[in-house]
Amino acid sequence: NHHLYDVSSDIKLLQEFLSAHGYPVASNGPGSPGNETTFFGMKTYQALIKFQKVNRIPATGYLGPLTRGVINNL
């Protein structure tokens, strides 16, 4: 599970996933496609909330079991 301000290699995978599925963390610089980071900052949080809203799960910005379940089924 991950939330705002976490640092983990999983965050880089999350950013890559979000970008590949139409929820880019940033258009350029850190977090943009090809420049993903291990930091769960505000831009990752906001992109995750957009993903959660579209997928009709609680838009908390928290990467927990519900969000991982949706990600794993895509």
C-alpha positions in Angstrom: 0.0 0.0 0.0 1.2 3.5 -0.8 0.1 7.0 -0.2 1.3 10.6 -0.6 5.0 11.2 0.1 6.0 7.5 0.0 9.2 6.5 -1.7 9.4 3.1 -3.3 10.3 1.3 -6.6 6.6 0.4 -6.7 5.8 4.1 -7.2 7.8 4.1 -10.4 5.7 1.1 -11.7 2.5 3.0 -10.7 3.6 6.1 -12.6 4.4 3.9 -15.6 1.0 2.2 -15.4 -0.9 5.5 -15.0 0.9 7.1 -18.0 0.3 4.0 -20.2 -3.4 4.0 -19.4 -4.1 7.7 -20.1 -3.4 9.2 -16.7 0.0 10.8 -17.1 1.6 12.1 -13.9 3.3 14.9 -15.8 3.6 16.0 -19.4 7.4 16.7 -18.9 10.0 16.5 -16.3 9.8 14.1 -13.3 6.9 11.7 -13.5 6.4 12.1 -17.2 6.6 9.1 -19.6 10.2 7.9 -19.6 11.0 10.0 -16.5 9.1 8.2 -13.8 10.3 8.4 -10.2 10.1 6.5 -7.0 8.4 9.4 -5.2 4.6 9.5 -4.6 4.2 13.3 -4.9 1.1 15.5 -5.5 1.1 14.8 -9.2 1.1 11.0 -8.7 -1.7 11.5 -6.1 -3.8 13.6 -8.6 -3.3 11.2 -11.4 -4.3 8.2 -9.2 -7.5 10.1 -8.1 -8.4 10.6 -11.8 -7.9 6.9 -12.4 -9.9 5.9 -9.3 -12.8 8.2 -10.3 -13.0 6.8 -13.8 -13.0 3.3 -12.4 -15.7 4.0 -9.9 -13.7 3.2 -6.8 -13.2 5.6 -3.8 -11.1 8.5 -5.1 -8.8 8.7 -2.1 -5.4 8.9 -3.8 -4.4 5.9 -1.8 -3.0 2.8 -3.5 -4.6 0.0 -1.5 -6.3 -3.3 -2.2 -9.3 -1.9 -4.2 -7.1 0.1 -6.6 -4.6 -2.7 -7.0 -7.5 -5.0 -7.8 -8.6 -2.8 -10.6 -5.1 -2.4 -11.9 -4.5 -6.2 -11.8 -7.7 -6.7 -13.8 -6.7 -4.4 -16.7 
